[in-house]
């Protein structure tokens, strides 16, 4: 094919499908030896093709926080220097507030968890792999998980803001000004 010539629509679709398969194969290879995000990768990797081929659901900010553990969780906030300890401020009994603690065991979110379990018909397991499977399995499952994440993370964020305004610790006090936004444009 010469420069400036157009491909037939059939050829474009074939090439697009070929490139998609190459990208998926590369992702699978990279996910086989992750450097970070092990829990999320362990949950998504076994059903990567189903995840990519699903026709429902979109990742929201709060859903992503729960899936990755990067959000208003004591463990994460302590790691980035915003909390002195990783403890859970919501139940007071757990020494490490993580996304898994929030999703599976924190008594503060028992009502939301019960609603989630009922919606996805969970027979006891709300582990991250099980939750990801529910999400991929149906639109209702996806929506139930997303709803849980929205409800719980909004409450956690509100409590986080209240702690920020009531503390004298410099690392915990609310920062003024705008947050920096990453420039995600291609180079």
C-alpha positions, 0 to 999 in steps of 0.5 A: 500500500502506497503512501496516502492510499486509503484502506478499505473499511474491512482492512481497517477493522481487521488491523484494529482487531489485530492491534487490540490483540497485540495490546492485550497480549502485552498487558497480560505479559506486564501483569504477569510481573507487576511492580505495584497494585498486586491486589488489584492485578490479582483480582483483574488478571484472571478475568482480563478479557471479560473486563475488557469485553464487558458492555457495561460500567465505567470506572468512577473516581471513588470506585477506583479508590476502592479497587486500588487502595489509593484514597481516604484509607489510613494505610494510604494516607499514612504512607503518603505522610497525611496521617501519623498512623494507618489506623481506622478512624471509623471503627477504632478497632482496626490498626490498619484502614485499607480498602480491603478493611473498608470493603470486607470488615469495618463495622462502620460500613455494615449497612452499605456492605449488607446492601452490596452483598444482597445486590450481588447475591454474595454468599459471604465473599466480598473479597476484591476478586469476588467483587471484580467478578460481580462487577464484570458479570452484570450491570447490576453487579457493577452498579451495586459495587459502584454504589457501595464505593460512592456511599462509603467514600463520600462518608470517608472523605467528609470525615477526612475533611473534618479531621483536616480542619480540626488538627494542628499537625502540619501534615494533616492540615488542609492545604490551601490553593488548587491541587496540581493536575497532571498534564496527561497530554501525549508528548 
